[in-house]
Amino acid sequence: MRTSSLRNWLPIAVLVGGGLLCGVVAVVALGPTLMSAAFGLEPVPTVAPTLAPLTATLTPIPLTPTLPPVTGGVSGRVWRDVCPPGGESTEACVLDATGRFRGNGQREADEPGFGGVTVKIGAGQCPASGQAVAVTGPDGSFRFEDLSPGLYCLSVEVESNPALGTGVWTYPTAVDAQSRAGQTVNVAAGVLAEDINFGWDDSAPPTPPTPTATTTGTITRTPTVTATFTRTVRPTSTRTRTSTPGPTASRTRTATPTYTITRTPTRSMTPTITRTSTVTGTRTATTTLTVTPTGSATATGTATVTTTPTTTSTATPTSTLPPAFGVVIHPTSAAGAGDPAQVVTYTLAVTNTGTSTDSFTVTLGTTFTAVADPDPILNLGGGLSTALTVSVTVPADALAGVVGTTVVTVTSQGDSNLFAAATLDTTVNQTIGVQAAPDTTAITATAGSVVTYTILVTNTGNATDSYTITVNTAGAFVTTISLTSVTGLAPGAGVPIVVQVDIPSGALPGGTHVVTLTFTSLTDASASDIVSLTTTVAIAPNNWRRALLGPPPRARLRAY
């Protein structure tokens, strides 16, 4: 086969549509013949294409989807709530059931937070937990986000938060047996539930927990008993003589041996007991020993056994501490109002904060008459609450604006030094009233007489008041009134009003004249009273027959 040892490569520009295709180069392998021909060709002029630059302008279209929020959040703070020194008489301090001043459970602007405190959250009512935790910042703040709508429990445990130290919760005050404070929060989509706060007073001693102790005792005794028996055997000796032709004598003697027997038994006892004891005992053993072949003996030995037990005890003592007592009352203050002779009712919540069932005595120190129900409170379980109703009666003669104070004190019967108190302030409402009482409402008198009526106007309200007097008459008689108004009349006070009626001398017998007087309060126009006075013209004593029979007939004149 013939092969070429030389290949030449010639770049050829490829024209497309009469022009040079920009960016395209074709390489063709030519043999020697074509290569020679190619070098003899006319040079091809270089064509430089001119292309208009292409400028692309893209205008982005922003896509801003609007989606409704589907999660919510919770934020709050763990703050240091203490009673400042010297502030016992201020609102920053409250007196608890143990008689100590503590923080008031309300976060003040100058109260710092606790940093490094772990706050737990769980889905559902308290004491739910386990969903997430948050650690408070230096200012005590914490925050949970991306929570699905629903109920959540936020809780703080004292044991797992050494940053809190020793103290008590001031908010919330309801804690469980592990001193764990919890709050239930309803989370809504797109809403951050704020101010879910926890107040801790590290200046107050904690409430002692209820101890639960179990005794488990394991005592191992290993006594060592050593018995030493000394036996002395005295057998009967037997002598045998044999006579032989020679004076040969043979003597056999049984010796008296001494036996010493030492026993060292080991016993192991593992009893379960609740006390340590030392046992010392004496045992006497009688042993019969037969010695063969020459004798028998009876030996009596005495063995003394001394037992000194070794006691190893591991126990958690069972301790029964006295029950803890305590009581709180809510609210610690309340205000109400009532009219004179009205009963104002207050409802208080009494909580047994102790660890056992307790009863409580209710004492009332009051300005107005008051009654508590129930009194006493009997057999209230530890941690439970009950309603206490206090009914205060406003005195019938109490003046407007007077405040009657009732102090309710609930004292533990388990520990009379522990009590809780609430103050109830009852204000007397203003009442308006007027009463007009005439000495008589009707008088009959002869013509030409002057009739006098006296009306006692009394302020039946409980505040000083003034009154207008309106007079209406039905008749032609002249009426005169001593006062046209009453001013500055004190509660319960009265003033007389004199009304005079002049009967004309020519008034016909049987004629009447009615005077109507209306007394109206200037404080309350709806408070008024009306009096009507009726005056009747009487028949003269000499004219009673004429009044009954009429005038006599005229006499006839006779002419003579």
RABELUR-V911084 format. One record per residue. N is the residue number from 0. BURIAL is + if it has 24 or more other ideal C-beta (glycine too) atoms within 12 Angstrom, else -. Layout:
[[N;BURIAL] [N;BURIAL]]
This chain:
[[0;-] [1;-] [2;-] [3;-] [4;-] [5;-] [6;-] [7;-] [8;-] [9;-] [10;-] [11;-] [12;-] [13;-] [14;-] [15;-] [16;-] [17;-] [18;-] [19;-] [20;-] [21;-] [22;-] [23;-] [24;-] [25;-] [26;-] [27;-] [28;-] [29;-] [30;-] [31;-] [32;-] [33;-] [34;-] [35;-] [36;-] [37;-] [38;-] [39;-] [40;-] [41;-] [42;-] [43;-] [44;-] [45;-] [46;-] [47;-] [48;-] [49;-] [50;-] [51;-] [52;-] [53;-] [54;-] [55;-] [56;-] [57;-] [58;-] [59;-] [60;-] [61;-] [62;-] [63;-] [64;-] [65;-] [66;-] [67;-] [68;-] [69;-] [70;-] [71;+] [72;+] [73;+] [74;+] [75;+] [76;+] [77;+] [78;+] [79;+] [80;+] [81;+] [82;+] [83;-] [84;-] [85;-] [86;-] [87;-] [88;-] [89;-] [90;-] [91;+] [92;+] [93;+] [94;+] [95;+] [96;+] [97;+] [98;+] [99;+] [100;+] [101;+] [102;+] [103;+] [104;+] [105;-] [106;+] [107;+] [108;-] [109;-] [110;+] [111;-] [112;+] [113;+] [114;-] [115;-] [116;+] [117;+] [118;+] [119;+] [120;+] [121;+] [122;+] [123;-] [124;-] [125;+] [126;+] [127;-] [128;+] [129;-] [130;+] [131;+] [132;-] [133;+] [134;-] [135;+] [136;-] [137;-] [138;-] [139;+] [140;+] [141;+] [142;+] [143;+] [144;-] [145;-] [146;+] [147;-] [148;-] [149;-] [150;+] [151;+] [152;+] [153;+] [154;+] [155;+] [156;+] [157;+] [158;-] [159;-] [160;+] [161;-] [162;+] [163;+] [164;-] [165;-] [166;+] [167;+] [168;+] [169;+] [170;+] [171;+] [172;+] [173;+] [174;+] [175;-] [176;-] [177;-] [178;+] [179;+] [180;+] [181;+] [182;+] [183;+] [184;+] [185;-] [186;+] [187;-] [188;-] [189;-] [190;-] [191;-] [192;+] [193;-] [194;-] [195;+] [196;+] [197;+] [198;+] [199;+] [200;+] [201;+] [202;+] [203;+] [204;-] [205;+] [206;+] [207;-] [208;-] [209;-] [210;-] [211;-] [212;-] [213;-] [214;-] [215;-] [216;-] [217;-] [218;-] [219;-] [220;+] [221;-] [222;+] [223;-] [224;+] [225;-] [226;+] [227;-] [228;+] [229;-] [230;+] [231;-] [232;+] [233;-] [234;-] [235;-] [236;-] [237;-] [238;-] [239;-] [240;-] [241;-] [242;-] [243;-] [244;-] [245;-] [246;-] [247;-] [248;-] [249;-] [250;-] [251;-] [252;-] [253;-] [254;-] [255;-] [256;-] [257;-] [258;-] [259;-] [260;-] [261;-] [262;-] [263;-] [264;-] [265;-] [266;-] [267;-] [268;-] [269;-] [270;-] [271;-] [272;-] [273;-] [274;-] [275;-] [276;-] [277;-] [278;-] [279;-] [280;-] [281;-] [282;-] [283;-] [284;-] [285;-] [286;-] [287;-] [288;-] [289;-] [290;-] [291;-] [292;-] [293;-] [294;-] [295;-] [296;-] [297;-] [298;+] [299;-] [300;+] [301;-] [302;+] [303;-] [304;+] [305;-] [306;+] [307;-] [308;+] [309;-] [310;+] [311;-] [312;-] [313;-] [314;-] [315;-] [316;-] [317;-] [318;-] [319;-] [320;-] [321;-] [322;-] [323;+] [324;+] [325;+] [326;+] [327;+] [328;+] [329;+] [330;-] [331;+] [332;-] [333;+] [334;-] [335;+] [336;+] [337;+] [338;+] [339;+] [340;-] [341;+] [342;-] [343;+] [344;+] [345;+] [346;-] [347;+] [348;+] [349;+] [350;+] [351;+] [352;+] [353;+] [354;+] [355;+] [356;-] [357;+] [358;+] [359;+] [360;+] [361;+] [362;+] [363;+] [364;-] [365;+] [366;-] [367;+] [368;-] [369;+] [370;-] [371;+] [372;-] [373;-] [374;+] [375;-] [376;+] [377;-] [378;-] [379;+] [380;-] [381;+] [382;+] [383;-] [384;+] [385;+] [386;-] [387;+] [388;+] [389;+] [390;+] [391;+] [392;+] [393;+] [394;+] [395;-] [396;-] [397;+] [398;+] [399;+] [400;-] [401;+] [402;+] [403;+] [404;+] [405;+] [406;+] [407;+] [408;+] [409;+] [410;+] [411;+] [412;+] [413;+] [414;+] [415;-] [416;-] [417;+] [418;+] [419;+] [420;+] [421;+] [422;+] [423;+] [424;+] [425;+] [426;+] [427;+] [428;+] [429;+] [430;+] [431;+] [432;+] [433;+] [434;+] [435;+] [436;-] [437;+] [438;-] [439;-] [440;-] [441;-] [442;+] [443;-] [444;+] [445;+] [446;+] [447;-] [448;-] [449;-] [450;+] [451;+] [452;+] [453;+] [454;+] [455;+] [456;+] [457;+] [458;+] [459;+] [460;+] [461;+] [462;+] [463;-] [464;+] [465;+] [466;+] [467;+] [468;+] [469;-] [470;+] [471;-] [472;+] [473;-] [474;+] [475;-] [476;+] [477;-] [478;+] [479;-] [480;+] [481;-] [482;-] [483;-] [484;+] [485;+] [486;-] [487;-] [488;+] [489;-] [490;+] [491;-] [492;+] [493;-] [494;+] [495;-] [496;+] [497;+] [498;+] [499;+] [500;+] [501;+] [502;+] [503;-] [504;-] [505;-] [506;+] [507;-] [508;+] [509;-] [510;+] [511;+] [512;+] [513;+] [514;+] [515;+] [516;+] [517;+] [518;+] [519;+] [520;+] [521;+] [522;+] [523;-] [524;-] [525;-] [526;+] [527;+] [528;+] [529;-] [530;+] [531;+] [532;+] [533;+] [534;+] [535;+] [536;+] [537;+] [538;-] [539;-] [540;-] [541;-] [542;-] [543;-] [544;-] [545;-] [546;-] [547;-] [548;-] [549;-] [550;-] [551;-] [552;-] [553;-] [554;-] [555;-] [556;-] [557;-] [558;-] [559;-]]
